[in-house]
Amino acid sequence: MAIEIERKFLLRDLQVLQGLSGQRIAQGYLSHSPTATVRVRLRDGHGWLTVKGLTAGLQRDEFEYPIPAADAEALLALCDAGVIDKTRYLLPADGGLCWEIDVFHGDNDGLVVAEIELPSADHPLPAADWLGAEVSHDPRYFNSALSRTPYRHWTAR
Amino acid sequence: MAIEIERKFLLRDLQVLQGLSGQRIAQGYLSHSPTATVRVRLRDGHGWLTVKGLTAGLQRDEFEYPIPAADAEALLALCDAGVIDKTRYLLPADGGLCWEIDVFHGDNDGLVVAEIELPSADHPLPAADWLGAEVSHDPRYFNSALSRTPYRHWTAR
């Protein structure tokens, strides 16, 4: 088990993506229970099964296991809501940290989100002049929520 | 992925358990979605994470992965309904098959069920004069259902 401490932002300048190469990710959810989400992910030919516990502030427990890609494909077909399709770009940051910038496709087209995993909840954020508003605490931006209520269907943004 | 073809019975004679040694199993569910259940199991110090697809007749898809026992313990705490506590006894049967007899404890105390995994849906059942009524198609006996509505709380049996 790992403890994940993550902050999430919109982008005010997409130029930061220029020159980066991304990886396509398909992911869906086998559970949206109040206490845990169960995520299936297929990324660059590799499958993953991940359980995430309740979010407490910025922090949540995460349990991640590699699974065969063929299993991930079959499990995505069992997911009870839409499968998220996105391209992830990695951008190294100061202090050995790394921004993960997700450009969504399909029903979430138009949404671009930058996430960073921090070593502690009060760790300073690496400087990034391309960051927009923070959305860490807005549950609409949880990927599990986007699979059920995609960005295109939001009435207010 | 494996395809699981299973038949399930009550027992009319518990003498069959005499002389067998069992293994205690704790299991809970991270998802009761209509399309898939996600099961966490701790058995004899080993953890497992298992996704089972929709039941079609006697058959369902099963995806099972070993996980650290400490993860299984932490995941059991995230399960959104009761954790099932049972002792499993194995009884070899003709043709290389094996009966799994589960004696439930706690809120499912009093329930004893024998299951057998068959190589095909029309495979003949090995002879067993201790078998009671078949309950393969009664969803109350699904372990995922027993975690939410345990045997003690059934109004009719």
Interface residues (C-beta under 8 A of the other chain):
Chain A: M1 L30 S31 H32 S33 P34 T35 A36 V38 L49 V51 G53 L54 D61 F63 Y65 I67 A70 D71 A74 L75 L78 C79 D80
Chain B: M1 L30 S31 H32 S33 P34 T35 A36 V38 L49 V51 G53 L54 D61 F63 Y65 I67 A70 D71 A74 L75 L78 C79 D80
